[in-house]
Amino acid sequence: MFKNLLLAVLIAIVLTYSVGLIASQWLDLRVQIDQHWIEPFMTILIVTFVVALLVIVGFVVAISVIGAIVFAVCAGVIGIFVAGLGAFWPILLFALIVYYLVKDKTSAPQPRHY
């Protein structure tokens, strides 16, 4: 569990650094707010924030999809079990009665010696 979390954090750091580097050097992306140019470091931080937000949204979507699949599989298995139990309960009851009738009886209790 901890290994996966560490791997996810490492991937997020690499992605944000890479996207920030691409935005500032390759694309010459500059952010302008209210007629003022934001310095390159702030541009990298803004792009990093956007990418981190997108990573979080992707993680939530992935978890919700996996959670929905697991929930559907569990609901299907429980439904099949209940349907089978509902269809075969008379046979199970008959088998239980036969088992109690033919099982070995314990011998009579031995008298206590004082």
C-alpha positions in Angstrom: 0.0 0.0 0.0 2.7 2.4 1.0 4.8 1.4 -2.1 1.8 2.3 -4.4 1.3 5.6 -2.6 5.0 6.5 -2.9 4.9 5.5 -6.6 1.8 7.7 -7.2 3.5 10.7 -5.5 6.7 10.2 -7.6 4.7 10.0 -10.8 2.8 13.2 -9.9 6.0 15.0 -9.2 7.6 14.0 -12.5 4.5 14.9 -14.4 4.1 18.3 -12.9 7.8 19.1 -13.3 7.8 17.9 -16.9 4.6 19.8 -17.8 6.0 23.0 -16.1 9.3 22.7 -18.0 7.5 22.1 -21.3 5.1 25.0 -20.7 8.0 27.5 -20.0 10.7 26.4 -22.3 9.2 24.6 -25.3 5.9 26.4 -25.6 7.1 29.7 -24.3 3.9 29.9 -22.2 3.4 33.1 -20.3 0.5 34.0 -18.1 -0.9 37.5 -18.1 -3.2 38.6 -15.3 -4.6 42.1 -15.4 -2.1 43.5 -17.9 0.8 42.1 -15.9 3.0 39.3 -17.1 3.6 36.6 -14.4 7.2 35.6 -14.0 8.2 32.2 -15.3 8.4 30.6 -11.9 4.9 31.5 -11.1 3.8 30.2 -14.6 5.4 26.9 -13.7 3.6 26.9 -10.4 0.3 27.6 -12.0 0.7 24.9 -14.7 1.9 22.5 -11.9 -1.3 23.3 -9.9 -3.4 22.6 -13.0 -1.7 19.3 -13.7 -1.9 18.3 -10.1 -5.6 19.0 -10.2 -6.0 17.0 -13.3 -4.0 14.1 -11.7 -6.4 14.2 -8.7 -9.4 14.2 -10.9 -8.0 11.3 -12.9 -7.3 9.4 -9.7 -10.9 10.0 -8.4 -12.3 8.8 -11.8 -10.2 5.7 -11.8 -11.1 4.8 -8.2 -14.8 5.4 -8.9 -14.7 3.3 -12.0 -12.9 0.5 -10.2 -15.2 0.9 -7.2 -18.2 0.7 -9.4 -16.9 -2.5 -11.1 -16.1 -4.1 -7.7 -19.6 -3.1 -6.4 -21.3 -4.6 -9.5 -19.4 -7.9 -9.3 -20.1 -8.2 -5.5 -23.8 -7.4 -6.1 -23.9 -10.0 -8.9 -22.3 -12.7 -6.8 -24.6 -12.0 -3.8 -27.6 -12.0 -6.1 -26.6 -15.4 -7.6 -26.0 -16.8 -4.2 -29.4 -15.6 -2.9 -31.2 -16.9 -6.0 -29.5 -20.3 -5.6 -30.4 -20.4 -2.0 -34.0 -19.4 -2.8 -34.3 -22.1 -5.4 -32.7 -25.0 -3.5 -33.7 -24.3 0.1 -36.2 -27.3 0.2 -33.4 -29.6 -0.9 -31.0 -28.1 1.7 -33.6 -28.5 4.4 -34.3 -32.1 3.5 -30.5 -32.8 3.5 -30.2 -31.2 6.9 -33.0 -33.3 8.4 -31.6 -36.5 6.9 -28.2 -35.7 8.3 -29.6 -35.2 11.8 -31.5 -38.5 11.6 -28.6 -40.7 10.4 -25.7 -39.2 12.3 -24.0 -41.3 15.0 -25.6 -40.9 18.3 -23.3 -40.4 21.3 -23.4 -43.2 23.8 -25.3 -42.7 27.0 -23.4 -40.6 29.6 -21.1 -42.6 31.8 -22.0 -42.6 35.5 -19.8 -40.4 37.7 -17.4 -42.1 40.1 -16.9 -40.2 43.3 
